């Protein structure tokens, strides 16, 4: 006797779903992370009107602007993390870790999509601070 299951009739294992989401999150971060400084330099060159890869790499102004924006992005990401860490600890005790892991991964996904949008449409770097 063969039993056919509909896709909706088999419940998904919550641990497997969280595992897949976290794997994809860390995979995307490991792929995007090394490219961020180069992209920041490229966007800084566009903002300053420096054209060409050689001129962009040699421009100390573009490097300075890219470093400054990288610092401000780090500050804007760190301050909320510091302020919310204690509160999320209490929520984690009440709700469990899984929902907060998914919330953090979703927030990072939104941040990554914002970064890709800025790069794709060559928007000003100040959009990343939102």
C-alpha positions as CSV (number, residue, x, y, z in Angstrom):
1,X,0.0,0.0,0.0
2,X,1.4,3.4,-1.1
3,X,0.5,6.5,0.9
4,X,0.8,9.8,-0.8
5,X,1.4,12.9,1.4
6,X,0.5,16.4,0.4
7,X,3.3,18.9,1.1
8,X,1.0,20.7,3.6
9,X,0.1,17.5,5.5
10,X,3.6,16.9,6.8
11,X,4.6,19.5,9.4
12,X,8.0,21.0,9.1
13,X,10.4,20.3,11.9
14,X,11.0,23.7,13.6
15,X,14.6,22.9,14.4
16,X,15.3,22.1,10.8
17,X,13.7,25.4,9.6
18,X,15.8,27.3,12.1
19,X,18.9,25.4,11.1
20,X,18.4,26.1,7.4
21,X,17.7,29.8,8.1
22,X,20.8,30.2,10.2
23,X,22.9,28.3,7.7
24,X,21.8,30.6,4.9
25,X,22.3,33.6,7.1
26,X,25.9,32.7,7.9
27,X,26.6,31.7,4.3
28,X,25.4,35.1,3.0
29,X,27.4,36.9,5.6
30,X,30.6,35.0,4.7
31,X,30.1,35.8,1.0
32,X,29.2,39.4,1.5
33,X,31.5,40.3,4.3
34,X,34.8,40.4,2.4
35,X,33.3,42.4,-0.4
36,X,32.0,45.3,1.8
37,X,35.2,47.3,2.0
38,X,35.8,47.3,-1.8
39,X,32.2,48.2,-2.4
40,X,32.4,51.1,0.1
41,X,35.5,52.3,-1.7
42,X,33.8,52.1,-5.1
43,X,30.7,54.0,-3.8
44,X,33.0,56.6,-2.2
45,X,34.8,57.1,-5.6
46,X,31.5,57.6,-7.3
47,X,30.4,60.1,-4.7
48,X,33.7,62.0,-5.1
49,X,33.6,61.8,-8.9
50,X,36.8,59.7,-9.2
51,X,36.6,57.5,-12.3
52,X,38.6,54.4,-13.1
53,X,39.8,51.6,-10.9
54,X,43.5,52.7,-10.7
55,X,42.5,56.3,-9.8
56,X,40.0,55.1,-7.3
57,X,42.5,52.8,-5.6
58,X,45.1,55.5,-5.4
59,X,42.7,58.2,-4.1
60,X,43.4,58.8,-0.4
61,X,40.2,61.0,-0.3
62,X,38.1,58.0,-1.4
63,X,39.8,55.7,1.1
64,X,39.2,58.2,3.9
65,X,35.5,58.6,3.0
66,X,35.1,54.8,2.7
67,X,36.7,54.3,6.1
68,X,34.6,57.0,7.7
69,X,31.4,55.5,6.3
70,X,32.5,52.0,7.5
71,X,33.0,53.4,11.0
72,X,29.6,55.1,11.1
73,X,27.9,51.9,9.8
74,X,29.6,49.9,12.6
75,X,28.5,52.5,15.2
76,X,24.9,52.5,13.9
77,X,24.8,48.7,14.1
78,X,26.5,48.5,17.6
79,X,24.5,51.0,19.6
80,X,21.2,49.3,19.2
81,X,22.8,45.9,19.9
82,X,24.3,47.3,23.2
83,X,21.0,49.0,24.2
84,X,18.8,46.0,23.5
85,X,21.0,43.1,24.7
86,X,19.7,43.0,28.3
87,X,16.0,43.3,27.1
88,X,16.5,40.5,24.6
89,X,18.0,38.3,27.3
90,X,14.8,38.6,29.3
91,X,12.6,38.0,26.2
92,X,14.8,35.0,25.3
93,X,14.1,33.5,28.8
94,X,10.4,34.0,28.3
95,X,9.9,33.0,24.6
96,X,12.9,30.9,23.9
97,X,15.9,31.4,21.7
98,X,14.5,30.4,18.3
99,X,12.2,33.4,17.7
100,X,15.0,35.8,18.6
101,X,17.4,34.0,16.3
102,X,15.0,34.3,13.5
103,X,14.3,38.0,14.3
104,X,18.0,38.7,14.3
105,X,18.5,36.9,11.0
106,X,15.6,38.7,9.5
107,X,16.9,42.1,10.6
108,X,20.4,41.2,9.1
109,X,18.7,40.1,5.9
110,X,16.9,43.5,5.7
111,X,20.3,45.3,6.3
112,X,21.9,43.2,3.6
113,X,19.1,43.9,1.1
114,X,19.5,47.7,1.9
115,X,23.2,47.4,1.2
116,X,22.6,45.6,-2.1
117,X,20.0,48.2,-3.1
118,X,22.5,51.0,-2.4
119,X,25.1,49.3,-4.5
120,X,22.8,48.3,-7.3
121,X,21.3,51.8,-7.8
122,X,24.4,53.7,-6.8
123,X,22.6,55.6,-4.0
124,X,24.4,57.9,-1.6
125,X,26.1,56.0,1.3
126,X,24.0,58.0,3.8
127,X,21.1,55.6,2.9
128,X,22.9,52.9,4.8
129,X,22.6,54.7,8.1
130,X,18.8,54.4,8.1
